[in-house]
Amino acid sequence: MIIGVVLATVFKVMNVTLLLLLILFLAIIIPVALLIQVPFVTFFRYYSLQVLGGRLNAKYALLPGESMDEPPRRVIRGRSVR
């Protein structure tokens, strides 16, 4: 009987400790994962926009239309204006 009470108390303390450690682990791992992931995603987005727009080499542009060197067109009331 006494051993059961002692074991139940120990397991409750261990569960609380494990829960606190899990929360601490998540609080540390999420910012670390973002610090690693965000620069890679940003680089690939920036690079892909350059490739699609033909900024790296206009001969190999993957999107038809305007060159990326030209200023963007403004649209005023449905008309394209330079």
PDB file of N, CA, C and O in Angstrom:
ATOM      1  N   MET A   1       0.824  -1.198   0.000  1.00  0.00           N
ATOM      2  CA  MET A   1       0.000   0.000   0.000  1.00  0.00           C
ATOM      3  C   MET A   1       0.863   1.256   0.000  1.00  0.00           C
ATOM      4  O   MET A   1       0.634   2.180  -0.780  1.00  0.00           O
ATOM      5  N   ILE A   2       1.832   1.277   0.862  1.00  0.00           N
ATOM      6  CA  ILE A   2       2.710   2.444   0.957  1.00  0.00           C
ATOM      7  C   ILE A   2       3.539   2.581  -0.320  1.00  0.00           C
ATOM      8  O   ILE A   2       3.760   3.692  -0.804  1.00  0.00           O
ATOM      9  N   ILE A   3       3.989   1.475  -0.855  1.00  0.00           N
ATOM     10  CA  ILE A   3       4.782   1.506  -2.092  1.00  0.00           C
ATOM     11  C   ILE A   3       3.936   2.058  -3.240  1.00  0.00           C
ATOM     12  O   ILE A   3       4.440   2.816  -4.069  1.00  0.00           O
ATOM     13  N   GLY A   4       2.666   1.686  -3.295  1.00  0.00           N
ATOM     14  CA  GLY A   4       1.776   2.192  -4.344  1.00  0.00           C
ATOM     15  C   GLY A   4       1.583   3.689  -4.253  1.00  0.00           C
ATOM     16  O   GLY A   4       1.572   4.375  -5.275  1.00  0.00           O
ATOM     17  N   VAL A   5       1.429   4.210  -3.046  1.00  0.00           N
ATOM     18  CA  VAL A   5       1.275   5.658  -2.839  1.00  0.00           C
ATOM     19  C   VAL A   5       2.559   6.383  -3.238  1.00  0.00           C
ATOM     20  O   VAL A   5       2.519   7.430  -3.885  1.00  0.00           O
ATOM     21  N   VAL A   6       3.687   5.818  -2.847  1.00  0.00           N
ATOM     22  CA  VAL A   6       4.982   6.435  -3.191  1.00  0.00           C
ATOM     23  C   VAL A   6       5.180   6.426  -4.706  1.00  0.00           C
ATOM     24  O   VAL A   6       5.598   7.429  -5.285  1.00  0.00           O
ATOM     25  N   LEU A   7       4.882   5.297  -5.348  1.00  0.00           N
ATOM     26  CA  LEU A   7       5.048   5.222  -6.802  1.00  0.00           C
ATOM     27  C   LEU A   7       4.087   6.177  -7.523  1.00  0.00           C
ATOM     28  O   LEU A   7       4.477   6.818  -8.499  1.00  0.00           O
ATOM     29  N   ALA A   8       2.863   6.276  -7.063  1.00  0.00           N
ATOM     30  CA  ALA A   8       1.906   7.198  -7.683  1.00  0.00           C
ATOM     31  C   ALA A   8       2.385   8.636  -7.557  1.00  0.00           C
ATOM     32  O   ALA A   8       2.261   9.414  -8.503  1.00  0.00           O
ATOM     33  N   THR A   9       2.931   8.997  -6.406  1.00  0.00           N
ATOM     34  CA  THR A   9       3.454  10.352  -6.192  1.00  0.00           C
ATOM     35  C   THR A   9       4.645  10.606  -7.111  1.00  0.00           C
ATOM     36  O   THR A   9       4.751  11.676  -7.710  1.00  0.00           O
ATOM     37  N   VAL A  10       5.535   9.632  -7.223  1.00  0.00           N
ATOM     38  CA  VAL A  10       6.714   9.784  -8.083  1.00  0.00           C
ATOM     39  C   VAL A  10       6.296   9.954  -9.543  1.00  0.00           C
ATOM     40  O   VAL A  10       6.832  10.805 -10.252  1.00  0.00           O
ATOM     41  N   PHE A  11       5.335   9.141  -9.989  1.00  0.00           N
ATOM     42  CA  PHE A  11       4.896   9.248 -11.372  1.00  0.00           C
ATOM     43  C   PHE A  11       4.215  10.586 -11.650  1.00  0.00           C
ATOM     44  O   PHE A  11       4.374  11.138 -12.738  1.00  0.00           O
ATOM     45  N   LYS A  12       3.463  11.113 -10.695  1.00  0.00           N
ATOM     46  CA  LYS A  12       2.843  12.430 -10.867  1.00  0.00           C
ATOM     47  C   LYS A  12       3.899  13.511 -10.993  1.00  0.00           C
ATOM     48  O   LYS A  12       3.790  14.396 -11.842  1.00  0.00           O
ATOM     49  N   VAL A  13       4.921  13.444 -10.150  1.00  0.00           N
ATOM     50  CA  VAL A  13       6.007  14.428 -10.213  1.00  0.00           C
ATOM     51  C   VAL A  13       6.756  14.297 -11.530  1.00  0.00           C
ATOM     52  O   VAL A  13       7.126  15.301 -12.137  1.00  0.00           O
ATOM     53  N   MET A  14       6.985  13.047 -11.981  1.00  0.00           N
ATOM     54  CA  MET A  14       7.688  12.842 -13.242  1.00  0.00           C
ATOM     55  C   MET A  14       6.871  13.365 -14.411  1.00  0.00           C
ATOM     56  O   MET A  14       7.426  13.953 -15.339  1.00  0.00           O
ATOM     57  N   ASN A  15       5.558  13.159 -14.380  1.00  0.00           N
ATOM     58  CA  ASN A  15       4.709  13.653 -15.458  1.00  0.00           C
ATOM     59  C   ASN A  15       4.749  15.169 -15.532  1.00  0.00           C
ATOM     60  O   ASN A  15       4.829  15.735 -16.623  1.00  0.00           O
ATOM     61  N   VAL A  16       4.694  15.832 -14.389  1.00  0.00           N
ATOM     62  CA  VAL A  16       4.762  17.296 -14.365  1.00  0.00           C
ATOM     63  C   VAL A  16       6.121  17.760 -14.860  1.00  0.00           C
ATOM     64  O   VAL A  16       6.215  18.718 -15.628  1.00  0.00           O
ATOM     65  N   THR A  17       7.180  17.076 -14.420  1.00  0.00           N
ATOM     66  CA  THR A  17       8.533  17.440 -14.854  1.00  0.00           C
ATOM     67  C   THR A  17       8.689  17.233 -16.355  1.00  0.00           C
ATOM     68  O   THR A  17       9.251  18.085 -17.044  1.00  0.00           O
ATOM     69  N   LEU A  18       8.200  16.118 -16.859  1.00  0.00           N
ATOM     70  CA  LEU A  18       8.285  15.864 -18.302  1.00  0.00           C
ATOM     71  C   LEU A  18       7.479  16.885 -19.100  1.00  0.00           C
ATOM     72  O   LEU A  18       7.902  17.320 -20.171  1.00  0.00           O
ATOM     73  N   LEU A  19       6.338  17.257 -18.583  1.00  0.00           N
ATOM     74  CA  LEU A  19       5.521  18.268 -19.256  1.00  0.00           C
ATOM     75  C   LEU A  19       6.242  19.613 -19.290  1.00  0.00           C
ATOM     76  O   LEU A  19       6.236  20.298 -20.312  1.00  0.00           O
ATOM     77  N   LEU A  20       6.853  19.986 -18.188  1.00  0.00           N
ATOM     78  CA  LEU A  20       7.607  21.251 -18.148  1.00  0.00           C
ATOM     79  C   LEU A  20       8.807  21.199 -19.093  1.00  0.00           C
ATOM     80  O   LEU A  20       9.107  22.179 -19.776  1.00  0.00           O
ATOM     81  N   LEU A  21       9.485  20.064 -19.130  1.00  0.00           N
ATOM     82  CA  LEU A  21      10.611  19.923 -20.055  1.00  0.00           C
ATOM     83  C   LEU A  21      10.149  19.977 -21.512  1.00  0.00           C
ATOM     84  O   LEU A  21      10.833  20.547 -22.361  1.00  0.00           O
ATOM     85  N   LEU A  22       8.999  19.390 -21.797  1.00  0.00           N
ATOM     86  CA  LEU A  22       8.453  19.433 -23.152  1.00  0.00           C
ATOM     87  C   LEU A  22       8.118  20.868 -23.562  1.00  0.00           C
ATOM     88  O   LEU A  22       8.417  21.284 -24.681  1.00  0.00           O
ATOM     89  N   ILE A  23       7.506  21.610 -22.668  1.00  0.00           N
ATOM     90  CA  ILE A  23       7.177  23.012 -22.954  1.00  0.00           C
ATOM     91  C   ILE A  23       8.449  23.819 -23.176  1.00  0.00           C
ATOM     92  O   ILE A  23       8.517  24.635 -24.095  1.00  0.00           O
ATOM     93  N   LEU A  24       9.456  23.594 -22.336  1.00  0.00           N
ATOM     94  CA  LEU A  24      10.737  24.298 -22.499  1.00  0.00           C
ATOM     95  C   LEU A  24      11.398  23.926 -23.827  1.00  0.00           C
ATOM     96  O   LEU A  24      11.934  24.788 -24.522  1.00  0.00           O
ATOM     97  N   PHE A  25      11.356  22.644 -24.172  1.00  0.00           N
ATOM     98  CA  PHE A  25      11.932  22.186 -25.433  1.00  0.00           C
ATOM     99  C   PHE A  25      11.249  22.861 -26.624  1.00  0.00           C
ATOM    100  O   PHE A  25      11.920  23.323 -27.547  1.00  0.00           O
ATOM    101  N   LEU A  26       9.922  22.917 -26.602  1.00  0.00           N
ATOM    102  CA  LEU A  26       9.192  23.552 -27.696  1.00  0.00           C
ATOM    103  C   LEU A  26       9.474  25.048 -27.762  1.00  0.00           C
ATOM    104  O   LEU A  26       9.570  25.619 -28.848  1.00  0.00           O
ATOM    105  N   ALA A  27       9.606  25.682 -26.598  1.00  0.00           N
ATOM    106  CA  ALA A  27       9.901  27.114 -26.579  1.00  0.00           C
ATOM    107  C   ALA A  27      11.274  27.412 -27.160  1.00  0.00           C
ATOM    108  O   ALA A  27      11.503  28.508 -27.672  1.00  0.00           O
ATOM    109  N   ILE A  28      12.173  26.470 -27.089  1.00  0.00           N
ATOM    110  CA  ILE A  28      13.520  26.667 -27.649  1.00  0.00           C
ATOM    111  C   ILE A  28      13.571  26.235 -29.108  1.00  0.00           C
ATOM    112  O   ILE A  28      14.172  26.926 -29.930  1.00  0.00           O
ATOM    113  N   ILE A  29      12.957  25.111 -29.445  1.00  0.00           N
ATOM    114  CA  ILE A  29      13.114  24.533 -30.789  1.00  0.00           C
ATOM    115  C   ILE A  29      12.380  25.323 -31.867  1.00  0.00           C
ATOM    116  O   ILE A  29      12.847  25.374 -33.004  1.00  0.00           O
ATOM    117  N   ILE A  30      11.247  25.938 -31.543  1.00  0.00           N
ATOM    118  CA  ILE A  30      10.497  26.678 -32.563  1.00  0.00           C
ATOM    119  C   ILE A  30      11.278  27.893 -33.069  1.00  0.00           C
ATOM    120  O   ILE A  30      11.391  28.049 -34.285  1.00  0.00           O
ATOM    121  N   PRO A  31      11.824  28.763 -32.212  1.00  0.00           N
ATOM    122  CA  PRO A  31      12.629  29.881 -32.740  1.00  0.00           C
ATOM    123  C   PRO A  31      13.876  29.417 -33.487  1.00  0.00           C
ATOM    124  O   PRO A  31      14.261  30.020 -34.489  1.00  0.00           O
ATOM    125  N   VAL A  32      14.506  28.350 -33.003  1.00  0.00           N
ATOM    126  CA  VAL A  32      15.698  27.837 -33.693  1.00  0.00           C
ATOM    127  C   VAL A  32      15.336  27.340 -35.091  1.00  0.00           C
ATOM    128  O   VAL A  32      16.052  27.617 -36.053  1.00  0.00           O
ATOM    129  N   ALA A  33      14.235  26.614 -35.205  1.00  0.00           N
ATOM    130  CA  ALA A  33      13.803  26.125 -36.513  1.00  0.00           C
ATOM    131  C   ALA A  33      13.478  27.285 -37.448  1.00  0.00           C
ATOM    132  O   ALA A  33      13.797  27.232 -38.636  1.00  0.00           O
ATOM    133  N   LEU A  34      12.851  28.327 -36.922  1.00  0.00           N
ATOM    134  CA  LEU A  34      12.541  29.478 -37.765  1.00  0.00           C
ATOM    135  C   LEU A  34      13.800  30.223 -38.185  1.00  0.00           C
ATOM    136  O   LEU A  34      13.891  30.696 -39.318  1.00  0.00           O
ATOM    137  N   LEU A  35      14.768  30.329 -37.287  1.00  0.00           N
ATOM    138  CA  LEU A  35      16.028  30.989 -37.642  1.00  0.00           C
ATOM    139  C   LEU A  35      16.765  30.242 -38.747  1.00  0.00           C
ATOM    140  O   LEU A  35      17.475  30.860 -39.540  1.00  0.00           O
ATOM    141  N   ILE A  36      16.608  28.944 -38.809  1.00  0.00           N
ATOM    142  CA  ILE A  36      17.255  28.158 -39.860  1.00  0.00           C
ATOM    143  C   ILE A  36      16.431  28.201 -41.144  1.00  0.00           C
ATOM    144  O   ILE A  36      17.004  28.316 -42.227  1.00  0.00           O
ATOM    145  N   GLN A  37      15.125  28.114 -41.057  1.00  0.00           N
ATOM    146  CA  GLN A  37      14.265  27.954 -42.225  1.00  0.00           C
ATOM    147  C   GLN A  37      14.031  29.251 -42.984  1.00  0.00           C
ATOM    148  O   GLN A  37      14.056  29.241 -44.215  1.00  0.00           O
ATOM    149  N   VAL A  38      13.808  30.352 -42.307  1.00  0.00           N
ATOM    150  CA  VAL A  38      13.393  31.600 -42.959  1.00  0.00           C
ATOM    151  C   VAL A  38      14.420  32.110 -43.974  1.00  0.00           C
ATOM    152  O   VAL A  38      14.021  32.499 -45.071  1.00  0.00           O
ATOM    153  N   PRO A  39      15.725  32.128 -43.665  1.00  0.00           N
ATOM    154  CA  PRO A  39      16.666  32.590 -44.701  1.00  0.00           C
ATOM    155  C   PRO A  39      16.652  31.736 -45.968  1.00  0.00           C
ATOM    156  O   PRO A  39      16.779  32.270 -47.070  1.00  0.00           O
ATOM    157  N   PHE A  40      16.499  30.427 -45.827  1.00  0.00           N
ATOM    158  CA  PHE A  40      16.451  29.563 -47.008  1.00  0.00           C
ATOM    159  C   PHE A  40      15.214  29.850 -47.850  1.00  0.00           C
ATOM    160  O   PHE A  40      15.307  29.958 -49.073  1.00  0.00           O
ATOM    161  N   VAL A  41      14.078  29.972 -47.217  1.00  0.00           N
ATOM    162  CA  VAL A  41      12.840  30.239 -47.947  1.00  0.00           C
ATOM    163  C   VAL A  41      12.917  31.595 -48.633  1.00  0.00           C
ATOM    164  O   VAL A  41      12.501  31.736 -49.783  1.00  0.00           O
ATOM    165  N   THR A  42      13.442  32.584 -47.937  1.00  0.00           N
ATOM    166  CA  THR A  42      13.572  33.923 -48.507  1.00  0.00           C
ATOM    167  C   THR A  42      14.498  33.907 -49.718  1.00  0.00           C
ATOM    168  O   THR A  42      14.197  34.531 -50.736  1.00  0.00           O
ATOM    169  N   PHE A  43      15.625  33.197 -49.618  1.00  0.00           N
ATOM    170  CA  PHE A  43      16.552  33.111 -50.741  1.00  0.00           C
ATOM    171  C   PHE A  43      15.894  32.471 -51.951  1.00  0.00           C
ATOM    172  O   PHE A  43      16.004  32.989 -53.062  1.00  0.00           O
ATOM    173  N   PHE A  44      15.207  31.346 -51.749  1.00  0.00           N
ATOM    174  CA  PHE A  44      14.597  30.658 -52.877  1.00  0.00           C
ATOM    175  C   PHE A  44      13.487  31.485 -53.516  1.00  0.00           C
ATOM    176  O   PHE A  44      13.332  31.461 -54.737  1.00  0.00           O
ATOM    177  N   ARG A  45      12.718  32.210 -52.722  1.00  0.00           N
ATOM    178  CA  ARG A  45      11.680  33.071 -53.307  1.00  0.00           C
ATOM    179  C   ARG A  45      12.317  34.192 -54.131  1.00  0.00           C
ATOM    180  O   ARG A  45      11.883  34.461 -55.251  1.00  0.00           O
ATOM    181  N   TYR A  46      13.322  34.832 -53.592  1.00  0.00           N
ATOM    182  CA  TYR A  46      13.979  35.934 -54.284  1.00  0.00           C
ATOM    183  C   TYR A  46      14.624  35.437 -55.576  1.00  0.00           C
ATOM    184  O   TYR A  46      14.475  36.059 -56.627  1.00  0.00           O
ATOM    185  N   TYR A  47      15.338  34.320 -55.497  1.00  0.00           N
ATOM    186  CA  TYR A  47      16.007  33.771 -56.667  1.00  0.00           C
ATOM    187  C   TYR A  47      15.001  33.349 -57.733  1.00  0.00           C
ATOM    188  O   TYR A  47      15.216  33.599 -58.919  1.00  0.00           O
ATOM    189  N   SER A  48      13.897  32.709 -57.321  1.00  0.00           N
ATOM    190  CA  SER A  48      12.912  32.264 -58.306  1.00  0.00           C
ATOM    191  C   SER A  48      12.243  33.454 -58.983  1.00  0.00           C
ATOM    192  O   SER A  48      11.927  33.382 -60.171  1.00  0.00           O
ATOM    193  N   LEU A  49      12.022  34.544 -58.258  1.00  0.00           N
ATOM    194  CA  LEU A  49      11.453  35.736 -58.896  1.00  0.00           C
ATOM    195  C   LEU A  49      12.421  36.319 -59.918  1.00  0.00           C
ATOM    196  O   LEU A  49      11.999  36.799 -60.970  1.00  0.00           O
ATOM    197  N   GLN A  50      13.704  36.279 -59.618  1.00  0.00           N
ATOM    198  CA  GLN A  50      14.686  36.768 -60.585  1.00  0.00           C
ATOM    199  C   GLN A  50      14.710  35.875 -61.823  1.00  0.00           C
ATOM    200  O   GLN A  50      14.798  36.373 -62.945  1.00  0.00           O
ATOM    201  N   VAL A  51      14.635  34.575 -61.627  1.00  0.00           N
ATOM    202  CA  VAL A  51      14.659  33.648 -62.767  1.00  0.00           C
ATOM    203  C   VAL A  51      13.404  33.828 -63.614  1.00  0.00           C
ATOM    204  O   VAL A  51      13.488  33.923 -64.838  1.00  0.00           O
ATOM    205  N   LEU A  52      12.240  33.876 -62.966  1.00  0.00           N
ATOM    206  CA  LEU A  52      10.995  34.003 -63.719  1.00  0.00           C
ATOM    207  C   LEU A  52      10.935  35.302 -64.504  1.00  0.00           C
ATOM    208  O   LEU A  52      10.439  35.329 -65.630  1.00  0.00           O
ATOM    209  N   GLY A  53      11.432  36.364 -63.920  1.00  0.00           N
ATOM    210  CA  GLY A  53      11.359  37.655 -64.585  1.00  0.00           C
ATOM    211  C   GLY A  53      12.455  37.892 -65.593  1.00  0.00           C
ATOM    212  O   GLY A  53      12.413  38.885 -66.318  1.00  0.00           O
ATOM    213  N   GLY A  54      13.427  37.021 -65.662  1.00  0.00           N
ATOM    214  CA  GLY A  54      14.505  37.173 -66.628  1.00  0.00           C
ATOM    215  C   GLY A  54      15.572  38.158 -66.203  1.00  0.00           C
ATOM    216  O   GLY A  54      16.308  38.672 -67.045  1.00  0.00           O
ATOM    217  N   ARG A  55      15.669  38.429 -64.924  1.00  0.00           N
ATOM    218  CA  ARG A  55      16.683  39.377 -64.472  1.00  0.00           C
ATOM    219  C   ARG A  55      18.082  38.800 -64.550  1.00  0.00           C
ATOM    220  O   ARG A  55      19.042  39.539 -64.768  1.00  0.00           O
ATOM    221  N   LEU A  56      18.215  37.513 -64.380  1.00  0.00           N
ATOM    222  CA  LEU A  56      19.543  36.921 -64.439  1.00  0.00           C
ATOM    223  C   LEU A  56      20.050  36.895 -65.872  1.00  0.00           C
ATOM    224  O   LEU A  56      21.223  37.178 -66.117  1.00  0.00           O
ATOM    225  N   ASN A  57      19.190  36.563 -66.817  1.00  0.00           N
ATOM    226  CA  ASN A  57      19.518  36.606 -68.232  1.00  0.00           C
ATOM    227  C   ASN A  57      18.198  36.691 -68.987  1.00  0.00           C
ATOM    228  O   ASN A  57      17.404  35.751 -68.955  1.00  0.00           O
ATOM    229  N   ALA A  58      17.962  37.792 -69.654  1.00  0.00           N
ATOM    230  CA  ALA A  58      16.676  38.038 -70.313  1.00  0.00           C
ATOM    231  C   ALA A  58      16.368  36.984 -71.372  1.00  0.00           C
ATOM    232  O   ALA A  58      15.201  36.739 -71.675  1.00  0.00           O
ATOM    233  N   LYS A  59      17.388  36.365 -71.932  1.00  0.00           N
ATOM    234  CA  LYS A  59      17.189  35.354 -72.958  1.00  0.00           C
ATOM    235  C   LYS A  59      16.454  34.129 -72.403  1.00  0.00           C
ATOM    236  O   LYS A  59      15.745  33.440 -73.135  1.00  0.00           O
ATOM    237  N   TYR A  60      16.628  33.868 -71.119  1.00  0.00           N
ATOM    238  CA  TYR A  60      16.032  32.682 -70.506  1.00  0.00           C
ATOM    239  C   TYR A  60      14.846  33.008 -69.597  1.00  0.00           C
ATOM    240  O   TYR A  60      14.523  32.226 -68.703  1.00  0.00           O
ATOM    241  N   ALA A  61      14.207  34.133 -69.811  1.00  0.00           N
ATOM    242  CA  ALA A  61      13.057  34.505 -68.982  1.00  0.00           C
ATOM    243  C   ALA A  61      11.940  33.480 -69.148  1.00  0.00           C
ATOM    244  O   ALA A  61      11.635  33.061 -70.265  1.00  0.00           O
ATOM    245  N   LEU A  62      11.339  33.084 -68.046  1.00  0.00           N
ATOM    246  CA  LEU A  62      10.290  32.073 -68.080  1.00  0.00           C
ATOM    247  C   LEU A  62       8.899  32.675 -68.174  1.00  0.00           C
ATOM    248  O   LEU A  62       7.941  31.957 -68.459  1.00  0.00           O
ATOM    249  N   LEU A  63       8.765  33.956 -67.945  1.00  0.00           N
ATOM    250  CA  LEU A  63       7.478  34.624 -68.067  1.00  0.00           C
ATOM    251  C   LEU A  63       7.499  35.547 -69.277  1.00  0.00           C
ATOM    252  O   LEU A  63       8.443  36.321 -69.436  1.00  0.00           O
ATOM    253  N   PRO A  64       6.497  35.488 -70.121  1.00  0.00           N
ATOM    254  CA  PRO A  64       6.470  36.392 -71.273  1.00  0.00           C
ATOM    255  C   PRO A  64       6.088  37.800 -70.835  1.00  0.00           C
ATOM    256  O   PRO A  64       5.547  38.005 -69.748  1.00  0.00           O
ATOM    257  N   GLY A  65       6.376  38.749 -71.689  1.00  0.00           N
ATOM    258  CA  GLY A  65       5.892  40.104 -71.400  1.00  0.00           C
ATOM    259  C   GLY A  65       7.026  41.062 -71.120  1.00  0.00           C
ATOM    260  O   GLY A  65       8.100  40.994 -71.717  1.00  0.00           O
ATOM    261  N   GLU A  66       6.748  41.953 -70.195  1.00  0.00           N
ATOM    262  CA  GLU A  66       7.657  43.059 -69.932  1.00  0.00           C
ATOM    263  C   GLU A  66       8.984  42.586 -69.354  1.00  0.00           C
ATOM    264  O   GLU A  66       9.065  41.546 -68.700  1.00  0.00           O
ATOM    265  N   SER A  67       9.998  43.360 -69.607  1.00  0.00           N
ATOM    266  CA  SER A  67      11.294  43.110 -69.013  1.00  0.00           C
ATOM    267  C   SER A  67      11.277  43.632 -67.580  1.00  0.00           C
ATOM    268  O   SER A  67      10.550  44.573 -67.263  1.00  0.00           O
ATOM    269  N   MET A  68      12.071  43.023 -66.730  1.00  0.00           N
ATOM    270  CA  MET A  68      12.135  43.472 -65.339  1.00  0.00           C
ATOM    271  C   MET A  68      12.903  44.788 -65.226  1.00  0.00           C
ATOM    272  O   MET A  68      12.849  45.447 -64.187  1.00  0.00           O
ATOM    273  N   ASP A  69      13.625  45.180 -66.294  1.00  0.00           N
ATOM    274  CA  ASP A  69      14.378  46.430 -66.260  1.00  0.00           C
ATOM    275  C   ASP A  69      13.482  47.639 -66.481  1.00  0.00           C
ATOM    276  O   ASP A  69      13.836  48.754 -66.100  1.00  0.00           O
ATOM    277  N   GLU A  70      12.328  47.423 -67.093  1.00  0.00           N
ATOM    278  CA  GLU A  70      11.402  48.527 -67.321  1.00  0.00           C
ATOM    279  C   GLU A  70      10.655  48.848 -66.036  1.00  0.00           C
ATOM    280  O   GLU A  70      10.412  47.966 -65.212  1.00  0.00           O
ATOM    281  N   PRO A  71      10.292  50.114 -65.871  1.00  0.00           N
ATOM    282  CA  PRO A  71       9.495  50.450 -64.687  1.00  0.00           C
ATOM    283  C   PRO A  71       8.111  49.822 -64.800  1.00  0.00           C
ATOM    284  O   PRO A  71       7.604  49.651 -65.909  1.00  0.00           O
ATOM    285  N   PRO A  72       7.497  49.479 -63.683  1.00  0.00           N
ATOM    286  CA  PRO A  72       6.179  48.844 -63.752  1.00  0.00           C
ATOM    287  C   PRO A  72       5.120  49.802 -64.276  1.00  0.00           C
ATOM    288  O   PRO A  72       5.198  51.013 -64.073  1.00  0.00           O
ATOM    289  N   ARG A  73       4.135  49.238 -64.951  1.00  0.00           N
ATOM    290  CA  ARG A  73       3.040  50.057 -65.474  1.00  0.00           C
ATOM    291  C   ARG A  73       2.043  50.343 -64.366  1.00  0.00           C
ATOM    292  O   ARG A  73       1.773  49.496 -63.514  1.00  0.00           O
ATOM    293  N   ARG A  74       1.505  51.546 -64.394  1.00  0.00           N
ATOM    294  CA  ARG A  74       0.447  51.898 -63.456  1.00  0.00           C
ATOM    295  C   ARG A  74      -0.883  51.740 -64.157  1.00  0.00           C
ATOM    296  O   ARG A  74      -0.999  52.040 -65.345  1.00  0.00           O
ATOM    297  N   VAL A  75      -1.877  51.276 -63.444  1.00  0.00           N
ATOM    298  CA  VAL A  75      -3.199  51.099 -64.008  1.00  0.00           C
ATOM    299  C   VAL A  75      -4.095  52.160 -63.395  1.00  0.00           C
ATOM    300  O   VAL A  75      -4.289  52.218 -62.181  1.00  0.00           O
ATOM    301  N   ILE A  76      -4.635  52.998 -64.273  1.00  0.00           N
ATOM    302  CA  ILE A  76      -5.551  54.062 -63.836  1.00  0.00           C
ATOM    303  C   ILE A  76      -6.878  53.838 -64.529  1.00  0.00           C
ATOM    304  O   ILE A  76      -6.963  53.933 -65.753  1.00  0.00           O
ATOM    305  N   ARG A  77      -7.902  53.547 -63.769  1.00  0.00           N
ATOM    306  CA  ARG A  77      -9.256  53.323 -64.270  1.00  0.00           C
ATOM    307  C   ARG A  77      -9.296  52.336 -65.423  1.00  0.00           C
ATOM    308  O   ARG A  77      -9.934  52.576 -66.448  1.00  0.00           O
ATOM    309  N   GLY A  78      -8.589  51.203 -65.232  1.00  0.00           N
ATOM    310  CA  GLY A  78      -8.666  50.139 -66.216  1.00  0.00           C
ATOM    311  C   GLY A  78      -7.723  50.305 -67.393  1.00  0.00           C
ATOM    312  O   GLY A  78      -7.629  49.403 -68.225  1.00  0.00           O
ATOM    313  N   ARG A  79      -7.014  51.440 -67.493  1.00  0.00           N
ATOM    314  CA  ARG A  79      -6.066  51.643 -68.599  1.00  0.00           C
ATOM    315  C   ARG A  79      -4.649  51.525 -68.074  1.00  0.00           C
ATOM    316  O   ARG A  79      -4.361  51.914 -66.942  1.00  0.00           O
ATOM    317  N   SER A  80      -3.771  50.990 -68.896  1.00  0.00           N
ATOM    318  CA  SER A  80      -2.367  50.872 -68.526  1.00  0.00           C
ATOM    319  C   SER A  80      -1.652  52.158 -68.915  1.00  0.00           C
ATOM    320  O   SER A  80      -1.711  52.579 -70.070  1.00  0.00           O
ATOM    321  N   VAL A  81      -0.984  52.777 -67.962  1.00  0.00           N
ATOM    322  CA  VAL A  81      -0.296  54.052 -68.197  1.00  0.00           C
ATOM    323  C   VAL A  81       1.149  53.903 -67.772  1.00  0.00           C
ATOM    324  O   VAL A  81       1.440  53.291 -66.744  1.00  0.00           O
ATOM    325  N   ARG A  82       2.061  54.464 -68.563  1.00  0.00           N
ATOM    326  CA  ARG A  82       3.491  54.423 -68.214  1.00  0.00           C
ATOM    327  C   ARG A  82       3.854  55.534 -67.306  1.00  0.00           C
ATOM    328  O   ARG A  82       5.014  55.654 -66.911  1.00  0.00           O
TER     329      ARG A  82
END
